[in-house]
Amino acid sequence: MASEGSYYVPEQSKWPIIASIALFLTVYGAGNMMNDMTHGTESNVLFIFFVGALMVAYFMYGWFAQVVQESRAGMYSEQMDRSFRWGMGWFIFSEVMFFGAFFGALFYARNLSVPWLGGMGDGVSTHEVLWPAFEATWPVFQNPDNVNFPGPKETIPAWGIPLLNTILLVTSSFTATFAHHALKKNNRKLVKIWLAVTVLLGAIFLYYQAHEYVVAYTELGLTLESGIYGTTFFMLTGFHGAHVTIGTLMLAIMLIRVIKGHFDADNHFAFEAVCWYWHFVDVVWIGLFIFVYVV
């Protein structure tokens, strides 16, 4: 490791500009698909999205591989290690704000907008003109008398797959912690076992969430277009599922690195950072389970 008095300054890099273009194309393609604003044919939007997604995979692999090489070459000092920790901390804080915005939208729709449409509160009762038969309930289900106010036929019971997925993620948080403590004790065999179990639990979670989505679309009428409930449901659970996917991939990469002999008891911040991220994802799911499925 470099000395405390030195601070590694990387040479000019192509990765930031590639990352910016990749993220723009991915978000542009995904946003237009969700909003049906194709600006041409649907295939063009899909093409833009997949090009962006491939570029994201390319820059993440290339950029992270470069950081791994520099770290293993001993180019980073303790000061650089603190910078990495601060950077990861601020990144997770930004993720807290990201999900906080969607939880805020859910609260606003459920506790303010829907009651107002039902006639609660002061002021003009616009609901009598717009939707006179509207009933302010949550979730807002499909109603033959309210064809202009869509909603799902049914919702997903909290005590089925959502409860199972909660158990899976909470358990995975413990197994990730066990792997981290094993690494601190330099017990590499246990690190591999607990980390492999964590990756498996994440993959099982994703399998059941995909199954839940299929049931929602094919049997329950619960889609992105099924009113405010469908929108908030899929935005929250969908983005969380994307985070679980990324987290599972990162854990799998950490497992590969451990198998290759990377990390030791004192130098393993990449492993630790992935554990931070995974614990954050688990905490967000507990909030989702309570406020989306149970309450």
Disulfide bonds with the S-S distance in Angstrom:
none
